[in-house]
Each structure stands twice: as C-alpha cells, then as structure tokens.
C-alpha cells in the first residue's frame, strides 16, 4: 500500500528516537533543533498475533507480515507557515502523508534542550496546530478566489463550492482544524482536493519518562484535557526506552525488559497498530504450505480489489473468492476441516472483505 503516516512535532520532542525504535533504523537523533533536515522514510512491520497463530497451525515454509510506511519529518517552529526554520520543507512533506502522528514532549530532563526552554505539551501542540491552520487558510483563500471567478462567469457548480469553501475558511479562522468541520458531500470533495494539512486524521503520542508510560504524569493530564473534544487517540510512549528495547537481540531479552517495566508489549506495537487503524487499513490472510502472508487493504475494499493487491491479473480475471473466517480456521485447525464443516464461503465481486478473512482467489486471464 502507498499510504503512509508522518511523524511530526517541534524540534527535540523525540520524533527521530521514536522513528528509530519503530523501524530499527538509525536516523540521526541529536540534542539540538533541526537534527532531522531531510525526511526519513521507514517501512514498519505490523505486529499481528493472528499471523503467528496461522503460521503455528499451517507450518509454512515462509511467513510474511504486512507493513506500513512512516515518514520522520523535520521539526517545525513558530513561523513555519511563512517559511521560518524548515517550514516550507516541513509543510511540503506533511502534505504527502495520509495521517499524522503528532509527538509531544511530556517529560522533564534538563539535559535535553527544548526549543522554547520549557516543557509544555499544550503550548507545543497549539504552535503546530496554528502553523498548519495558517497554511490551510492560505490554501483555501487561493482556491476561493478562483471559485468566485468561476461563479461570476456563470458556472453553477462553482456557486455551491464557494459556499462550502467559505464554511471551511470560517472554521479555520476560528482556529479549528479542518478535520472537525461538518460539510456536505461537495465540501468534503473540495477539502480532499485541496489536500489541507489539518484535514488529515491524527494520533497524539505523548513522549513520557519511563515511570509514566502506564499512567501518565502531570503533563499528560493537561494534554488529555486539551484534546478531549478532538476524538483523537492519545497514547503514552517512552521513546528512549523503546529505542533500548529495539536494540536488544533476542525475544527473551525484550520480554524480560518489558516484564521489569510492567508492560505486556512494546509501546511501538500499540503505536503501529494505531497508525494502521488511523489509515483505515485492515488485514486479510492467505495461508498455504509455501507461505502464510498478511495483506493490507483499505476498509471497504471488495474482493476483486483485495485480489489485485496480490497481482493485477487476479483482479482483472477475478472469478470468485473462497473465504474462511479467522476464528473458524483456528477453531477447526485447517482449511480442509473448515471446508468439511461448511465454514468456507464462496464470494463474488460484491463481497466486502472483513478484517481477518483468510482468502483464496480463483481467476482467469
């Protein structure tokens, strides 16, 4: 899938450290602003216990998890919408992503410089929100100018779009992100066409100290109150600790480390799955002796489209899909047993794939 998340935030909030932990890459993580100048693109394996369970049952030659792309974007400062710092580059990079992971600093450490010399996640969030909103206002104003000209020239469709564009502009001018505006279908299409920065779905990652990963701290309490009306997910994660876990060589060492911290899984696992959900993605599986594999599709994809993720010929020549639900496969223990129990469905072109479906496609080209 081409869909990707972008990690954003002020300089020195832990974006690159978190990116390294997510991808086990080695992006520069330094204690000074603008350590990240060029965006780092990483491919992240999506953890899925269902894939492990299927592999345990089928015992294939190969197991292939699915992945999601993540972009570590340069830190943004006040004035970015006018080109301050690396503002123009930051805004161009964020326009390319489909969803945003906004990292806010929620830990105190005198040895790690903050660009504004104090820790205040609410202020930090507001700085980034305002810069993105200002850029969106600029984008909408330019588009409205063209639409008004078209409306004056007698273009009927432009009249309706002007009305919707003005609603978007008023919402932004009230310092509210575009993702929270209520619009008619034409307005939603217009907003999507303009690729507004604040229309993208968002997840907040509070970068906390290791003692605050489970229950948070005074900074996260203030931040949670600030975003309570946004309907956005907020997770607590200690980027430094996650980087340490990523450095451990064996699964046993990682499990011991997590146990000592009172955690059941790495925070990056929760973050990755949250990114997956944010991008509106689901997983279906193929399971055979040669390979058990997870495949990524957007929620709402029909069977031919899901087949096309494997190969375009599968979609072009789609005949039907044989589908077993994950729970049935695991309970009965094999494809043959599921088929014998009448648990294998035969689906046509209008079938909407469900998360966890185990599928086999028949096609002819």
N, C-alpha and C positions, 0 to 999 in steps of 0.2 A: 504494500500500500504506500502511496505517496504522502499520506497525511503525516504531519509531524507537530510536536509540541515545541514551544520555545521557552527556555528558562530566562526570566527577566528579573530585574531588581536594581537597586542602587549599587554603586561600586562597593566592594568589600562586605557583602552580606553573606557570602558563602556559595555563590552560584557555581563557580568553577569547581570548588571542592565537591559539591553535590553532583555535578556533572561527571567528575572523575569516578565517584562512587557508583553512579548509575551505569556507566559504560565501561568501568575499569580502564578508561583511557588515561592519558597523562597530560591533560590540558594544564597550562600554567596556572597555578593557584598561588598568588603572591599577596603580600600585605601592603598593597598600595593601589590607589584607584587606576582603572583602565588597564589592569593586567591582561584582560581579555580585550583585544582590539578586533581581531577577525573572529567571526562566529565559528565555534567548533561544532561539527555535526557528528553525532554518535548514533549507533544502532544498539538498541536495548532489547535484550531477550525478555519476553513477557513470562513471568512465572505462572505456572498453571498445574495444580495438583492433579487435575483430570488427565493431563497428558502423561504424567508419571504413572497413574493408575492404569491407563490403557496400555502403556508400554509393559507394565508388570504382567498384564493378562496375555497380551499378544506375543511378547518377547520378539520384537522385530530386529532386523539387522541394524537399523538406524532409527534414531528418534530426532525429530526436527521441531523445535518450538517456533512460535511466531515471534515477530519483532515489531518495534515501533521506533520511529526516528525522533531524536531530540536535539535541539539546537541550543547551545550555550551562547547567549547574545551579550555583547559588550554592555557594561554598566551605564545607566542613564543618570543624568543630573538635571537639576533645575535649569530651564532654558533650552532643553533638548529640542523642543518643538521649533525653536528659532536657530537650531544648528549648533548650540553650545556643546562643548565636550565632543563626544562622538555621536551627538544627537541624530544627525541625518542618517548615519550608518545604522544606528540602533533602530530607528523607525522604519527604515527600509527592510531590515532583517525581520522585524516583528510582523511586518505586513505579509511576509512569506509563509508564516506558520498558521496552523489551523486552530490551535488552542494555546493558552498561556499558563505556565507555571510561574507564579509570582513569588519569589523568595524574599521574605522579610526577616531582618535580624531581630531575634528575641533573646539574645544572650549578652551578658556583660563580660568584657575582657579588655583590660587596659592595654594589652599587648597587640590587639587588633584594631587598627585605625578605623574610625567611622568617618565618612566623608563630611558629615555635619557635626562631628566631635561629640555626639551623644547618642544614646540608644533610645529610639522612639519609633516603633514599627508603624504606628498610626500616621505619624508625620511622613515617614518614608513612603507609605502606600499612597498618601494624598499627593505627594510630589509626582510620583509616576502617573497616577490617575490624571492629574491635571495636565501633564505634558502630552499624554495620549489624547485627552479630550480636546486640547487646543489644536493639535494636529488634525483631529477629526473635524473640528469646526471649520478649519481652513479648507479641508476637502469638500465638505458639504456646501460651503458658500460658493466655491468654484462651480460645483455641479448645478446648484440652484440658478446661478447666473445663466448658464446655458439653457436650462429647462424653461426659465422665464421667457427667454428669447423665442424658444420654440412654441411656447404657449401663445405668445403675442402674434406669432406667424400663423396661428390657427390650428396648431397640432393638438387635437383633442386629448390624446393620451398624456401629453405633457402637462395639461392643466391639473389632472389628478396627481401626477408625480410631484408637481410643485407643492401641492397641499401636504403630501406625505413628507417631502423633503423639509418643509418648514417645521413640521412636527418633530422631526429628528433634530433639526438645528436648535429648536427651543429647549428640547430635552438636554442636549449637550451644554447649552448656555446656562442651564440650571445646575451645571457641574455633575451631571449624572451620566454614566457610561451608556453607550448606545445599546448594549445587550439588554438593558432593562426597559427600553421603550416599547409601548404597545402600538402596533401598526397593522394596517390592512395588508392583504397579500402583495399589492403593488409596492407598498412601502418596504416590506421585507425584501422583496426582489431588488429594489433600489439600493437598500443598505448593503446587501450582499454584493451588488455590482460595484459599489464604491469601496469595498474592502476596508471598512472602517476598523481602526485598531481596537476600539473599545467594544466592538460587536462580538469579538471572539470569546468563546467560553473560557472561564478562568478557574484555576485551582490555586489556593494560597498554601505555601509551605513555610511554616514558622521554623526558622533555624534556631534551635534552642541548645542550651548546655545539656550534657548527658544526664544530669539529675532531673531534668524537666521533660524528658521525652514522653513519659506516660501521662502525667497530669498537668503539664504546662507550668507557667510561672506568672508573675505579675504583668509581664509584658504581653503574654498571650491572652490573659484575661481582658486587657484593654483592647487588644486587637480583635478578639472574638466579638466584643460588644460593638466595635466599629463596623464589622462586616455582617452583622446579624440579619440585615434586610436584603442582602445580595443573593441569597440562596446558592452560595458558592461553597464548595467543600474546603475545609481547613484541616491540614494535618501538621503534627509536630514531628520534627526530624532533627537529629544532631548530625550535621554534615560531616564534621570531623570524625565522629565515631563511625559513621557509615563508610568513610574512606578507610578507616582502620580495619573494619570488617572485610572490605573488598580486597585488602592486602593479604589476608590470611589464606593459606594454601589449601587447606582441607575443609570439607564439610563439617567434620567433627570439631575442628578448632572454631569454626564460625558458630556452630550450635552452642559450644561451651561459653563463648564470649557473650552470646545473646542471653543465655541462661543466667549468667552472672549479672546482667543488666535488668533481668526480669522481663525480657521480651521473648515472644514466640517466633518472630521472623524479623528480618532486616527491615528498617523503615523504607528502604528503597523499593522493596517489593510492594508495599502499600502505595507508594508514590507512582510506580509504574502502572499498577492496576487502575489507579485513579486517573492517570493520563489516558489510558485505554478507554475508560468509561467516558472521559471528557471529550474524546474524539468521536464518540458514538460508535465505537467498534465492538464487534463480537467475534467469537471464535467458533469455527466448526472443525471437525477432525476427519482425516482419512486414516484407516487402520488396516494394515496388511503385514504379511511376514517380512517384506522388504523394508517397510517404513511405516512408522506411526508419526503422523505430522499434524500440527496445528496450522490452520489457515485463517487469515484476518479478512473480514469483510465489514462493511458498514451495516449497522442495524437497518432492517427493512429490505435487504438485498434478496432478490428472488433466485430460485435455484439455478437458472442459466447464468446469471451474473456471478454466483458463487463458483460455478464450474469454470468460468472464464478466468478466475484468479489462478487456477492451476495451469490452464493453457487456453489461448483464444479459440483453438479448434473445438474445445469442449463446449464452449458457449455457442459457437456458430452451428455446430451439428448436434446440439442438445436434443436427446430423445426423452429421457426421464432420469430421476434420481431415486436411488434406494436409500432410505433413511432409517437409522436406528437411534432412538433417544439414548443419551449417555447413561442414565440410570438403569435402563433396561439392559444395555450391553454389559454393564458392570455386575448387575444382579444375576444375569443368566450366564455370564462368563465367556461368551464367544459370539461371533456373527452367526454361526450355524445354529446355535441354541436359540438366539433371538429370532431367527427366521422360522425355526421349527415351532416356536411358541406364538407365532403370528405377530411378532413385535417389529417386523421390518415393513415400513410403509413404502409404497411406490408413489412418487410425487411427480407432477408435471411442471410446466413452465410457470405457473402462477403460484407455486409454493414459496412462501416466505421462510427463509432459513432461520432457525432458532438457535440461540447460543448453546453450544454443547452438542449439536447434532453430529452424528457420525454418518458420513455420506459416501456413496459410491455412484459415479455418474456413467450413464450409457450415452454414447454419442455416435454420430456417423457423419463423415465429411467426404 
